[in-house]
């Protein structure tokens, strides 16, 4: 009887450990790319955006 209960306890522990490791891997997979992109993205990018409205008014003669 004891061997069956120990086996069930080991299986439960293994399942619990697998759940924790899987959750940690999932969280790392979802959050690590965001932090890497934020870290390596440059904040000193020049803004060379053209104005949306251009002055198209011709010269008055």
C-alpha positions in Angstrom: 0.0 0.0 0.0 2.8 2.4 0.8 4.4 2.0 -2.6 1.2 3.1 -4.4 0.8 6.2 -2.2 4.5 7.2 -2.7 4.1 6.7 -6.5 1.0 8.9 -6.6 2.7 11.5 -4.4 5.8 11.5 -6.8 3.5 11.8 -9.8 1.6 14.7 -8.2 4.9 16.5 -7.4 6.2 15.9 -10.9 3.0 17.3 -12.4 3.1 20.3 -10.1 6.8 21.0 -11.0 6.0 20.6 -14.7 3.2 23.2 -14.3 5.4 25.7 -12.5 8.2 25.3 -15.1 5.8 25.5 -18.0 4.3 28.7 -16.5 7.7 30.2 -16.0 8.7 29.4 -19.6 5.4 30.9 -20.9 5.8 34.1 -18.9 9.5 34.4 -20.0 8.5 33.9 -23.7 5.8 36.6 -23.5 7.8 39.2 -21.5 11.4 38.8 -22.5 10.9 40.1 -26.1 9.2 43.2 -24.9 12.1 44.0 -22.5 14.7 43.3 -25.1 13.0 45.5 -27.7 12.6 48.3 -25.2 16.2 48.0 -24.1 17.8 48.0 -27.6 15.4 50.5 -29.2 17.1 53.9 -29.6 15.5 56.9 -28.1 17.7 59.3 -30.1 16.0 58.7 -33.5 15.7 62.0 -35.4 12.2 62.9 -36.4 12.3 63.7 -40.1 8.6 63.6 -40.6 7.3 65.9 -43.3 4.5 68.3 -42.3 1.1 67.0 -43.4 -0.1 70.3 -44.7 2.0 72.0 -47.3 1.6 75.6 -48.4 0.3 75.3 -51.9 -0.7 78.9 -52.2 0.7 80.5 -55.4 2.3 83.9 -55.5 0.0 86.8 -56.0 0.8 89.2 -58.8 
